[in-house]
Amino acid sequence: MPAVLAAAWSLLAAAFLAALALVPRLRRPGVVSGLLQDLVRYGKTKRGCGQRPGWLRLLQVPKRWFTHFYVVSVLWNGFLLIGLFQAEFLGGSLPSWIQYVHHSLGRDSQSEDTDSEHFSVLLVLLLLWLHSCRRLAECLWTSVFSNGVIHIVQYCFGLGYYVAVGSTVLCQVPTKVRNGKELSVHICWYHIVGVTMYFWASLHQHRCLVILANLRKSKSGKVISLSHSVPFGDWFERVSCPHYFAELLIYVSMAITLGFHNVTWWCVVMYVLFNQALAAVLCHEFYQKNFSSYPKHRKAFIPFVF
Ligand SMILES: NC(=O)c1ccc[n+]([C@@H]2O[C@H](COP(=O)([O-])OP(=O)(O)OC[C@H]3O[C@@H](n4cnc5c(N)ncnc54)[C@H](OP(=O)(O)O)[C@@H]3O)[C@@H](O)[C@H]2O)c1
């Protein structure tokens, strides 16, 4: 059933696209729109919805718990990475339950030369793990969180997300076994392009998160405020949410590293595109509503486009 994963990610992408299209309607008062708003907004963009009923506030957890997503990701994707590395280079094998999932959801390779495909997947799993390590470090030591909240459903979704995304990467290893042959490393041009783009986007994402953190610190680095203000510098000069745009570029860089042709991964990219576009639109609205002098030329998400 190699198409199941692509279908699942497409469905998620479609759900976020629908939520994006519904944003103008969500502003109307009503119980249903209130419930939907509660599910799509988080952090500072939740503050603009006014006072929420007490029972809805029981279903919220601190936004700083984002940290837990990356703890789960570092552990789960680290475990998959070690397993795959052993299976590819040291003649080991993945645990039987993972092999079962892989054979059920993985894809058959059409190409003769599958060595580069095996290497691409290993590389993307490594990039995903490094991304999670950096994000965990940023949550722990860079970002300054306020008392913002997220819905418990968003929290559970976030916990499952990085397990699902790493498992999706693993399932891109062709199920056709290489008959115990050790993997020979084939570095292709698209590995170099993908990895270069990954580091470039990661660098900008980190810089933008540092800019956000510095808005709440004094020159000496002491936290002096937990309020939201207007960020300037780096890609913030072009868009309201450059860290979301960088996230999209990171996933595109992984699609490139997989050799451009991996349909399942492009479905993951579509999910990230619509998920981050929704968050960016709400954040852009927040800035425009709360800061009268907000730069007019700034787009929400994609420079010059959206
Ligand atoms: N792949 C995915 O599906 C996915 C989903 C969600 C997020 N992400 C990634 O995770 C990263 C963080 O996302 P996020 O939604 O948490 O970003 P965010 O809402 O912009 O928050 C990032 C940090 O900056 C603070 N902050 C935000 N705006 C600020 C302002 N105007 N003034 C001062 N401080 C401000 C936040 O504090 P408070 O919010 O605590 O006030 C938080 O500490 C992003 O790089 C994003 O791409 C990925």
The ligand as an SDF file (V2000), in Angstrom:
LIG
                    3D

 48 52  0  0  0  0  0  0  0  0999 V2000
    6.4540   21.7410   10.5870 N   0  0  0  0  0  0  0  0  0  0  0  0
    5.3660   22.1120   11.2280 C   0  0  0  0  0  0  0  0  0  0  0  0
    4.2840   21.5510   11.0500 O   0  0  0  0  0  0  0  0  0  0  0  0
    5.4650   23.2650   12.2110 C   0  0  0  0  0  0  0  0  0  0  0  0
    4.3200   23.6530   12.9220 C   0  0  0  0  0  0  0  0  0  0  0  0
    4.4170   24.7220   13.8000 C   0  0  0  0  0  0  0  0  0  0  0  0
    5.6420   25.3820   13.9850 C   0  0  0  0  0  0  0  0  0  0  0  0
    6.7360   24.9710   13.2870 N   0  0  0  0  0  0  0  0  0  0  0  0
    8.0120   25.6910   13.4250 C   0  0  0  0  0  0  0  0  0  0  0  0
    8.3260   25.9310   14.7770 O   0  0  0  0  0  0  0  0  0  0  0  0
    8.9530   27.2080   14.9200 C   0  0  0  0  0  0  0  0  0  0  0  0
    8.2370   28.0090   16.0030 C   0  0  0  0  0  0  0  0  0  0  0  0
    6.8920   28.2060   15.5910 O   0  0  0  0  0  0  0  0  0  0  0  0
    5.8850   29.1120   16.4100 P   0  0  0  0  0  0  0  0  0  0  0  0
    4.5700   29.0270   15.7560 O   0  0  0  0  0  0  0  0  0  0  0  0
    6.0110   28.8050   17.8650 O   0  0  0  0  0  0  0  0  0  0  0  0
    6.5130   30.5800   16.1630 O   0  0  0  0  0  0  0  0  0  0  0  0
    6.1440   31.9180   16.9050 P   0  0  0  0  0  0  0  0  0  0  0  0
    4.7170   31.9220   17.3530 O   0  0  0  0  0  0  0  0  0  0  0  0
    6.5860   33.0510   16.0430 O   0  0  0  0  0  0  0  0  0  0  0  0
    7.0160   31.8590   18.2640 O   0  0  0  0  0  0  0  0  0  0  0  0
    8.4120   31.7340   18.2600 C   0  0  0  0  0  0  0  0  0  0  0  0
    8.9790   32.3970   19.5330 C   0  0  0  0  0  0  0  0  0  0  0  0
    9.0060   33.8090   19.3790 O   0  0  0  0  0  0  0  0  0  0  0  0
    8.1360   34.4410   20.3260 C   0  0  0  0  0  0  0  0  0  0  0  0
    7.4460   35.5220   19.5760 N   0  0  0  0  0  0  0  0  0  0  0  0
    6.6250   35.3710   18.5150 C   0  0  0  0  0  0  0  0  0  0  0  0
    6.2580   36.5690   18.0450 N   0  0  0  0  0  0  0  0  0  0  0  0
    6.8390   37.4980   18.8350 C   0  0  0  0  0  0  0  0  0  0  0  0
    6.8190   38.9280   18.8710 C   0  0  0  0  0  0  0  0  0  0  0  0
    6.1200   39.6320   17.9810 N   0  0  0  0  0  0  0  0  0  0  0  0
    7.5180   39.5810   19.8330 N   0  0  0  0  0  0  0  0  0  0  0  0
    8.2390   38.8720   20.7470 C   0  0  0  0  0  0  0  0  0  0  0  0
    8.3120   37.5130   20.7610 N   0  0  0  0  0  0  0  0  0  0  0  0
    7.6140   36.8290   19.8310 C   0  0  0  0  0  0  0  0  0  0  0  0
    7.2140   33.3720   20.8320 C   0  0  0  0  0  0  0  0  0  0  0  0
    6.7300   33.6250   22.1360 O   0  0  0  0  0  0  0  0  0  0  0  0
    5.2100   33.3170   22.6130 P   0  0  0  0  0  0  0  0  0  0  0  0
    4.4640   32.7380   21.4500 O   0  0  0  0  0  0  0  0  0  0  0  0
    5.3640   32.3770   23.7720 O   0  0  0  0  0  0  0  0  0  0  0  0
    4.6470   34.6300   23.0430 O   0  0  0  0  0  0  0  0  0  0  0  0
    8.1330   32.1640   20.7970 C   0  0  0  0  0  0  0  0  0  0  0  0
    8.9890   32.1690   21.9010 O   0  0  0  0  0  0  0  0  0  0  0  0
    8.8830   27.9030   13.5570 C   0  0  0  0  0  0  0  0  0  0  0  0
   10.1440   27.9020   12.9520 O   0  0  0  0  0  0  0  0  0  0  0  0
    7.9160   27.0580   12.7620 C   0  0  0  0  0  0  0  0  0  0  0  0
    8.2710   27.0260   11.4050 O   0  0  0  0  0  0  0  0  0  0  0  0
    6.6650   23.9360   12.4250 C   0  0  0  0  0  0  0  0  0  0  0  0
  1  2  1  0
  2  3  2  0
  2  4  1  0
  4  5  1  0
  4 48  2  0
  5  6  2  0
  6  7  1  0
  7  8  2  0
  8  9  1  0
  8 48  1  0
  9 10  1  0
  9 46  1  0
 10 11  1  0
 11 12  1  0
 11 44  1  0
 12 13  1  0
 13 14  1  0
 14 15  2  0
 14 16  1  0
 14 17  1  0
 17 18  1  0
 18 19  2  0
 18 20  1  0
 18 21  1  0
 21 22  1  0
 22 23  1  0
 23 24  1  0
 23 42  1  0
 24 25  1  0
 25 26  1  0
 25 36  1  0
 26 27  1  0
 26 35  1  0
 27 28  2  0
 28 29  1  0
 29 30  1  0
 29 35  2  0
 30 31  1  0
 30 32  2  0
 32 33  1  0
 33 34  2  0
 34 35  1  0
 36 37  1  0
 36 42  1  0
 37 38  1  0
 38 39  2  0
 38 40  1  0
 38 41  1  0
 42 43  1  0
 44 45  1  0
 44 46  1  0
 46 47  1  0
M  CHG  2   8   1  16  -1
M  END
$$$$
